[in-house]
């Protein structure tokens, strides 16, 4: 029987590739994104029929999250996985950051996963058990483990979501919902490309290649997401797994 997942931020970057990988493994996928146009373009590209459904959703807005999950509830009475991949970054020193930038990052990166998990819980708990749990995977960041100047509030929101991952894991685990996070380093996504174009005129400097000699591809992160959804990870709960090629392991003098 096909399993069902919701992926937020599903029209771009890590979320987009995760949607594609889940469809390839015969999941039914709901792709949520703030851009309805990008969702429709992705759906046309994939031509996955009824196994791919898309829904406009601003994860920072409670009413938008509620409406999106209501659409899921109308089509299915259970949910096997929720992948919270929606994220935004605004660069600049803490002195330079505007209130609007900070509110946006807190809303999408930190409040967003909490709102989505809270709204998804009745569906996630349906038919779930400690022996056969449903899964939540939250996309954090190595920036939440090793913060970087020039992206301080982004790092703070990702550190916060790592903490929320642990608390959710302990609170929800007994009800059959396990929660983990993946913490990517630099990934070749449109968001990172845009950052690199702006970094020359800001205090933010990209990490660049990892000790493995390259940046991550979206598939490197999707691989770990799929591991968290697999039977091999049914006893893995409350972890934050860096996927950064060793970037955070030690400082390199340049």
C-alpha positions as CSV (number, residue, x, y, z in Angstrom):
1,X,0.0,0.0,0.0
2,X,1.4,3.4,-1.0
3,X,2.5,5.6,1.9
4,X,1.6,9.3,2.1
5,X,4.0,12.2,2.9
6,X,3.7,16.0,3.1
7,X,6.8,17.9,2.0
8,X,7.0,21.7,2.8
9,X,9.1,23.8,0.6
10,X,8.5,21.2,-2.0
11,X,8.9,23.3,-5.1
12,X,12.6,24.2,-4.7
13,X,16.0,22.9,-3.5
14,X,16.1,20.0,-1.0
15,X,12.3,19.8,-0.8
16,X,11.9,19.6,-4.5
17,X,14.4,16.7,-4.8
18,X,12.8,15.0,-1.8
19,X,9.4,15.1,-3.5
20,X,11.0,13.5,-6.6
21,X,12.7,10.8,-4.6
22,X,9.6,9.9,-2.7
23,X,7.6,9.6,-5.9
24,X,10.2,7.3,-7.3
25,X,9.8,5.0,-4.3
26,X,6.0,4.9,-4.8
27,X,4.9,7.3,-2.1
28,X,1.9,9.6,-2.6
29,X,3.2,13.1,-2.0
30,X,1.6,16.4,-1.0
31,X,4.0,19.2,-2.0
32,X,3.4,22.4,-0.1
33,X,5.1,25.7,-1.1
34,X,4.4,29.4,-0.9
35,X,4.7,29.6,-4.7
36,X,1.7,28.1,-6.5
37,X,3.3,28.7,-9.8
38,X,6.4,26.8,-8.9
39,X,4.3,23.9,-7.6
40,X,2.3,23.7,-10.8
41,X,5.5,23.8,-12.9
42,X,7.0,21.0,-10.9
43,X,3.9,18.9,-11.2
44,X,3.9,19.4,-15.0
45,X,7.5,18.3,-15.1
46,X,7.0,15.1,-13.1
47,X,3.7,14.0,-14.6
48,X,3.1,11.8,-11.6
49,X,-0.7,11.8,-11.8
50,X,-2.7,11.4,-8.6
51,X,0.3,10.4,-6.6
52,X,1.5,14.1,-6.6
53,X,-0.8,16.7,-5.1
54,X,0.3,20.3,-4.5
55,X,-1.0,22.9,-2.2
56,X,0.0,26.6,-1.7
57,X,1.0,27.1,1.9
58,X,2.8,29.8,3.8
59,X,4.2,27.8,6.8
60,X,4.6,30.9,8.9
61,X,0.8,31.6,8.8
62,X,-1.4,29.4,11.1
63,X,-4.4,29.9,8.9
64,X,-2.5,28.8,5.7
65,X,-1.1,25.7,7.4
66,X,-4.5,24.8,8.7
67,X,-6.1,25.1,5.3
68,X,-3.3,23.1,3.6
69,X,-3.7,20.2,6.0
70,X,-7.5,20.4,5.7
71,X,-7.0,19.6,2.0
72,X,-4.9,16.5,3.0
73,X,-7.5,15.4,5.5
74,X,-10.2,15.6,2.8
75,X,-8.2,13.1,0.7
76,X,-6.7,10.8,3.4
77,X,-7.3,9.9,7.0
78,X,-3.7,9.2,7.8
79,X,-0.2,10.5,7.0
80,X,3.0,8.4,7.2
81,X,5.5,11.2,7.1
82,X,6.0,15.0,7.3
83,X,9.2,16.5,5.9
84,X,9.6,20.2,6.9
85,X,12.0,21.6,4.3
86,X,10.6,25.2,3.9
87,X,13.3,27.7,4.9
88,X,14.5,31.2,4.2
89,X,17.7,33.1,4.9
90,X,18.4,36.8,5.1
91,X,22.1,37.7,5.4
92,X,23.8,40.5,7.2
93,X,25.3,41.3,10.6
94,X,23.0,41.3,13.6
95,X,23.2,45.1,13.6
96,X,22.1,45.3,10.0
97,X,19.2,42.8,10.2
98,X,15.8,44.4,9.9
99,X,12.8,43.5,12.1
100,X,11.0,42.2,8.9
101,X,14.0,39.9,8.1
102,X,14.0,38.5,11.6
103,X,10.3,38.0,11.8
104,X,10.4,36.2,8.4
105,X,13.1,33.8,9.5
106,X,11.6,33.0,12.8
107,X,8.2,32.5,11.2
108,X,9.3,30.2,8.4
109,X,12.3,28.4,9.9
110,X,11.2,28.0,13.5
111,X,7.5,28.6,13.9
112,X,6.8,26.8,10.5
113,X,7.8,23.3,11.5
114,X,6.0,23.6,14.8
115,X,2.8,24.8,13.2
116,X,3.0,22.0,10.6
117,X,3.7,19.2,13.1
118,X,0.9,20.4,15.3
119,X,-1.6,20.5,12.5
120,X,-0.4,17.1,11.1
121,X,-0.5,15.2,14.4
122,X,-4.0,13.7,14.1
123,X,-3.1,12.3,10.7
124,X,0.4,11.2,11.8
125,X,-1.0,9.3,14.8
126,X,-3.6,7.4,12.9
127,X,-2.6,3.7,12.9
128,X,0.9,4.7,14.1
129,X,2.6,2.9,17.0
130,X,6.0,2.7,18.7
131,X,6.6,-0.5,16.7
132,X,5.5,1.0,13.4
133,X,5.9,4.8,13.9
134,X,5.1,7.6,11.5
135,X,7.9,10.0,10.9
136,X,8.7,13.7,11.0
137,X,12.0,15.0,9.5
138,X,12.9,18.7,9.9
139,X,15.6,20.3,7.8
140,X,17.9,22.2,10.1
141,X,21.4,23.4,9.2
142,X,25.0,23.1,10.2
143,X,24.6,26.8,10.8
144,X,22.6,25.8,13.9
145,X,25.5,23.8,15.1
146,X,28.4,26.0,14.1
147,X,26.9,29.5,13.7
148,X,28.4,31.9,11.2
149,X,28.7,35.7,11.3
150,X,26.7,37.3,8.6
151,X,23.9,34.9,9.0
152,X,23.4,35.0,12.8
153,X,19.6,35.1,13.0
154,X,19.4,32.3,10.4
155,X,21.8,30.2,12.6
156,X,19.7,31.1,15.7
157,X,16.5,29.9,14.1
158,X,18.1,26.6,13.0
159,X,19.6,26.0,16.4
160,X,16.2,26.6,17.9
161,X,14.6,24.1,15.5
162,X,17.2,21.5,16.5
163,X,16.1,22.0,20.1
164,X,12.4,21.7,19.1
165,X,13.3,18.4,17.3
166,X,14.5,16.9,20.5
167,X,11.5,18.1,22.5
168,X,9.0,16.9,19.9
169,X,10.8,13.5,19.7
170,X,10.4,13.0,23.5
171,X,6.9,14.3,23.7
172,X,5.5,12.5,20.6
173,X,7.5,9.3,20.6
174,X,5.2,7.4,23.0
175,X,2.3,8.1,20.6
176,X,4.0,6.5,17.7
177,X,5.5,9.7,16.0
178,X,9.3,9.9,15.8
179,X,11.0,13.2,15.0
180,X,14.5,13.8,13.6
181,X,16.4,16.5,11.9
182,X,19.0,16.7,9.1
183,X,21.5,19.5,9.2
184,X,22.9,20.2,5.8
185,X,26.0,22.3,5.1
186,X,26.3,24.2,1.9
187,X,24.0,22.6,-0.7
188,X,23.8,23.5,-4.4
189,X,20.3,25.0,-4.4
190,X,18.8,28.2,-5.8
191,X,18.8,29.7,-2.4
192,X,22.5,29.1,-1.9
193,X,23.3,30.4,-5.4
194,X,21.5,33.6,-4.7
195,X,23.4,34.0,-1.4
196,X,26.7,33.5,-3.2
197,X,25.8,36.3,-5.7
198,X,25.1,38.7,-2.8
199,X,28.0,37.7,-0.5
200,X,30.6,40.0,-2.1
201,X,28.8,43.0,-0.8
202,X,27.9,41.7,2.7
203,X,29.5,40.3,5.8
204,X,28.3,36.8,4.9
205,X,30.9,34.4,3.4
206,X,29.9,31.0,2.0
207,X,31.5,28.0,3.5
208,X,32.4,26.7,0.0
209,X,33.6,23.2,-0.6
210,X,33.6,20.7,2.3
211,X,36.7,18.7,3.3
212,X,35.4,16.2,0.7
213,X,36.2,18.7,-2.0
214,X,32.7,19.7,-3.0
215,X,29.4,21.2,-1.7
216,X,26.4,18.9,-1.2
217,X,23.9,18.1,-3.9
218,X,20.2,18.0,-2.9
219,X,20.3,14.2,-3.3
220,X,22.9,14.0,-0.5
221,X,20.4,15.4,1.9
222,X,17.4,13.5,0.4
223,X,19.4,10.3,1.0
224,X,19.3,11.0,4.7
225,X,15.7,12.0,4.7
226,X,14.8,8.7,3.1
227,X,16.9,6.8,5.6
228,X,14.9,8.5,8.4
229,X,11.7,7.3,6.7
230,X,13.0,3.7,6.3
231,X,12.6,0.7,8.5
232,X,16.3,1.0,9.4
233,X,15.5,4.1,11.3
234,X,12.4,3.1,13.3
235,X,14.4,3.3,16.6
236,X,16.1,6.5,15.7
237,X,14.5,9.5,17.5
238,X,15.5,13.0,18.4
239,X,18.7,13.1,16.4
240,X,20.2,16.0,14.4
241,X,22.4,14.5,11.7
242,X,24.9,16.8,9.9
243,X,25.2,16.2,6.2
244,X,28.1,18.5,5.4
245,X,31.1,16.5,4.3
246,X,32.8,17.3,7.6
247,X,32.6,21.0,7.3
248,X,31.7,21.5,11.0
249,X,34.2,19.0,12.3
250,X,37.1,21.4,12.5
251,X,38.1,24.9,11.5
252,X,40.3,25.1,8.4
253,X,42.9,28.0,8.3
254,X,42.6,29.8,5.0
